[in-house]
Amino acid sequence: MTEKTTTLFYCRELTPEEEKIQNRRMANIAKVLSNPIRLKILRFLAKQKECFNGSLHEELGIPRATISQNLQMLKDVGLIHGKIESPRIKYCINRENWDEARNMFAAFFADCVKEKEDSSCC
């Protein structure tokens, strides 16, 4: 089940529906990023100059079944994509969705800090 990517604008107020969509998307990405193995896979793929078509389980020292399960979760939220080139699959960071996630989280944290700086709360 691949999640549909929705790009939202960060320089304006979101409508309630846009905020709901963005919150759901961010929560799904955060859930996937909350696992150290998936972070290890992402860091490895992000360092590659091109799509990686080797054996990730050999490179990372992680069992094949564990790699497979975690790759699927990363693909489901759109942070990576894979292309079958028999007998292996090439894996790459999905740069468009990666940038979208970075922008969403950056805007979220910037807005929260701004709100905190503007308040007289502790």
N, C-alpha and C positions, 0 to 999 in steps of 0.2 A: 504494500500500500504506500505509494509515493505521495507525499504531501504536495499540494499545489502551491507554487511559489507566488507570493503576492508582494510586490514592491510598494511601499508606502512612502509618502513624503514626510520629511522630518522638519521642514521649515514652517510648518503650519499646524494648527490644532487638528487632531484626528477626530473624525466623526465617531460616535459610539460604536458603529459597526466596524469601522477601520481599526479602532483600538482593540476591539474584541478579536479580530483576525490577527492583528499584530501580537497581542498578548498570547494567543494560542500558539502562534508560530515560534515566538521567543521561548515559551515554556517547553515546547517540543525540542527545540535546539538545545536548551539548557539541560534538559533531561539526558539527551544523548551525550553532551559534553561532560556530564557528571561521572563518567566512568574512566578510570586511569588507562585502561587498555585502549579505549577509543581515542583518548588523547594521544597516546603513544603512536597509534596508527596515523592519526592526523598530522602529528609533528613529522613523522617519517615521510609521508606523502608530500607535505608542504615543502620539504627540503629538496625534493626531486626536481631536476631541471625539465623533465618531461614525464609523461605517464610511466608508471612503474609496471613492468610486466614480469617481475620475478616472483619468487615464492615469499610472500609476506611472513608466513609462519617460520621460515628459515631465517630471514633477515631479523625478525623481531624476537625470535625464540619463544613464540606463543603457539600453543596447539592449533592445528588446522581448523578444527571445529569451532574453537573460540574466535579465531580470526574471521571465519565465515559469518558467524552470528553477528559479530560487531561491525563488519563491513556492511551487512544488510541494514543495520540500524542507521549507519552513516549515510547510506544511499537513500533510505526512506525519507530522511529529512532534507536530502539534497546537498549535503556538504561534500560528497564525493560522487563520482560516477565511474562506471566500469564498462569496458567494451571487450567482448569475447574475441580473442584472436587465438584460436585453437593452437596448442592445447592449454593455453593460459588466458587469464583475463587481465587487461591493462586497467590500472586504477589511477585516477587523477583527482586532485582537488577540483571541485566545481567552482571556478573563480567567481562567477556571477553570484551564486548563492552565498559563497564565502564572504564576498563584499557586502551583500545584503545583510547577512548576520552581523558582521562587524559594525555596520552603520546603525542597525537597530539597537544593538547593545550600547554603542557609544552614545547615541541620542538618549537612550533610557537613563544611563548613568549621568550624563551631563544634565539632563532635566532634573534628576533627583538631587544632584549637588546644588544646582541653581536654586531650587525650591528651598533647600536647607539653608543656604547662605542668605536668602531673602527673609527668613523667619527669625523670630527672636527666641525660638525654642533652644533648649540646651543642646 
